[in-house]
Amino acid sequence: MQVILSEYLGFCYGVKRAIKIAREHADGKSCTLGPIIHNPQMVERLKAEGVGTVEDLSAMEEGTIIIRSHGVGPQVYENAKAKGLKVVDATCPHVKKAQLSAKELAQDGRQVVIIGEKNHPEVKSIFEWSNKSAIILETEEDAKNFPHCEKLGIVSQTTVSGSNFVKIVAHLLEKSHDIRILRTICTATDQRQKAALELASKVDVMLVIGGRNSANTTRLAQLCEKKCKTYHIETAAELKPAWLDNADKVGITAGASTPDWIIGEVYKQCQRI
């Protein structure tokens, strides 16, 4: 059985940067506001190294609050400073670009549309930067039902599927005569999705590694499922030998928040089967 790693997989630049920033402040008094990335194993490792996690600023009376890679709204920065907390910003630069794009479009008097998942923390942060005026669209059906407006501005969650973005935008082009489109999907997302699809078309089984709370990992699994039998796992412990029965070629990809050491463990486990 041949085990093949995707050309692009695992930590992206924004995640590497966030982890580095967190580790630079691992003093036992620093906490991230929400999980710094969507990978439970990495969050636990950081906790052991001295970086905790809080879900709300009310849980912090002193110390350093680290803004996670998914970003937060402008009010959070103000509230943290008002409490006397030191603020360290680990927002992914691509997310920051999406936030500022939403702000710019709103200030230009446009109805801002965010293409992405309503309940995802990144999308919530982009919404906040639009002065809470944006409308979030998840599906083509949402776009079909979107009302006509005079001036429209479009941004996206950084990890949405490029093809889904194009399909939704196609419907929105009919909704206004004055449209600005700022495609804020990051390069790493495009690279991982294209490479995963290419590999999935050449193998019998795909293993997609990453947190179940990771949007970009879930999307990789959804894309691969269209090409071959696909399993989304968080760690090597979840891998079942029966999945690989009669498989000549097994492909492995991983979300942008999946650490190399977890990918390595899955790869070695596959080789032992």
N, C-alpha and C positions, 0 to 999 in steps of 0.2 A: 504493500500500500504506500502510495506517495502522498506526503503531506506538504502542501504548498502554502506559503505565507503570502498574503496580498502585498502588492508593491507599496501601498500606503496604508498604514494602520497604527493604532495606538496614539500616544500623546501628541497633540498638536502644539504649536507655538504658545498659544494662549494658556493652555493647561500647564505646560512646562513652566511658564513664567509665573503663574499663580502659585504653583507648588514651591518654586524657588523663593518667592516673596514670603510665603507662610513659614517656610523653614528658617528664613532669616530673622523671624520674630518668634521663634519657638522658645519662649522664656517661662512658660507656665502661667503667664498673665495675659496672654493673647488668645483671642477667640475669633473664629470666622463667623460672619452673620449668615447662618445657614451653611450647609455643606459647601466647601470651597469648590468642589467639582462633584459631578454625579457618579462617584465610585465609592461605595461603602468601605471597601478594603483599604483604599488610600486614605480616606477620612480617619479610619481607625488607626492607621500607621502614624498619621500626623498627631493624633491625640496622644499616642504613646511617646511622641517626640516633644510634646509640650504645647501643642496648638489645639485648643478646645473648639467647641461649636456651640453657639447660642442661636435660638430662633428669633429672638426679639431683643432690642436694645435695653428693654427693662431689666434683663437678666445681667446687665453689665453696670457696675458702679464705678469701676476704675480699670485702667489698663489700656490695651490696644485692641481695637476692633478692625478686623480685616474684611474688606469688601470682597465677596467671592467673585469668581470668574464670570458669573452670569449677570453681575451688576445689580444696582439698586437705583431707585429714584432720587432726585436731588434733595428731597426732604429728609432722607435718611442721613445724608452728610451733615445737614444743618442740625438735626436732632442729636447726632453723636457728638458734635462739637459743643453743643449747648450743655451736654452732660459732662464735658471735660475729658472725653475719651480721645485718645490718639487714634487718628484714622489712617489706615494704610490701604491703598486702593489696588486690588489685584484683578479688577475688571479686565476681561479680555479686550485687547485693542479693537478687535473686530466688533465686539458688542458695543464698545464705546462709540465706534463710528455709527452704528445703527441708532444708538440713543441720540447722538447729536444730529443725525440726519432727520430723525423724527421731530426734534426740537426746531430745526431749521425750517422744515416744511410747515409746521404749525405756525411759526412766526410769519411765514409768507402768506398766511391766510388760507391755507389749504386744508381740506378734510383729509386727515392722515389715515391711511390704512396700513395695518401691520399684518403681513401674511405669516401666520405661525399658530402655535398652540396657545389657546387662551390661558391655560393654567400653568404654563411654564414660567419659571422665575425670570428668565431672560426677557420674555415677551412682556411680562408685568413691568419690568424695569424700563423697557422701551416705551411702554404706554405712559409711565410716569413722566418721562422726558418730553412727551408730546403735550404736556400740560393737561394730561388726563383727558384729552379730546379725541384720541385715536379710536378707530373701530378695528377690531381684530377679526380677520377672516381665516378660517381653517380649511375650507373646502371650496370646490367649484360651485356647489349649490349655494354656499354663502355669498359668493361673488355674483351669481345670477340674481339673487334677491337683493343685492345692494342697490340703493336708490341712486338716481342721477344727481350729480352735484356740479356746481359751477367750477370749482378748482379742486383737483385731487392730487394727493401726494402718496406715493407707495414706497414702503420699506419692508424688510423681511427679517424674521428670526434668522440668525446666522447659520442655523443647521437645517433649514428646510430643504426638501428635495428640489433640485433645480428644475426638474420637469414639472413638478406640482406648481412651482412658482410661475412658470410660463403659462400653464393652463389657467390659473386663477387670473393672472394679468390680462390674458386674452379676453376674458369676460369684462374686466374692469375698463378696458379700452373703449367699450361702448357706453360707459357711464358718465363720461365728461369730455368736453372739448379742450380742456386745459389740464394736462396731466404731466406730472414729474415722477419718474420712476428711478429710485435709488436702490439698485440690487445689492443688498447688504449680506448676501450669502458669502461665507468666508471660503477662501481657496482650499483650505484643508478639508472642508466638507465636500466640495466638488471632487477633489482628488480621491478621497476615501470611497465615495459613492461610485465613481466611475471605475476605480480599480476593483472594488468588490463585485460589481456587476460583470466585469470582464472575467474575473476568476470564477465566479459562480456558473458562468456559461461553459466552463471547461472541466468542472469537477462533478463528482457524484453527490457529495455532501458538503455543506458549508457550516462551519462553526463561527458564530459571531459572539465575540467576547466583550462583556462590559456590563455596567450596572443596569439593572432593570428600570431604574429611575432616570437613565440617560436617554434623552430624546434622540441624539444622533446615532447611538448604538441601536436603538429600537428601529430607527429608519433604515439602517444598514440591513437589519434582519428582514424587514419588510421587502426591501428591494431584492435581496438574495432569494427569498421565497418564490419569486417569480421565475427563477431560473433553475433551481434544484431544491432538494430536501435541505432544510435549514434549521439549525438549533441555536437559540440564544442562551448563552450561559454566562455566569459571573466568574466562576473559577473552575479549575480542573476537577475539583471534587464532584461537580455536577455532570461530568462527562460519562456517558454510558457506552460501554463497548458495543452493545447491540446496535447502536445508531450507525456504526461503521461497518457492520456486516455487509459483505459483498461490495464494498466500496473500493475501487481501484485508486481513486484520487480524492483526497479530502482537502478542502480549502479552509484557510483561517484568516479572518479579518477581525478587527477590534475597533471600538469607538475611540473618539479623540480623548476620552478621559480614562482610558484603560492603561494601567502601568505595564511596562515591559516585562516585569517579573511575573505577572499573571499570564501574559501571553506566552512567555517561555515555559511556564509550568504546563499549560495546555498542549503546547507543541510537543514537549517531551512525553506527556501522557499518551498522546496519539501515536507516537513512534513506538511506544511499548506495547500497544494493543496488537 
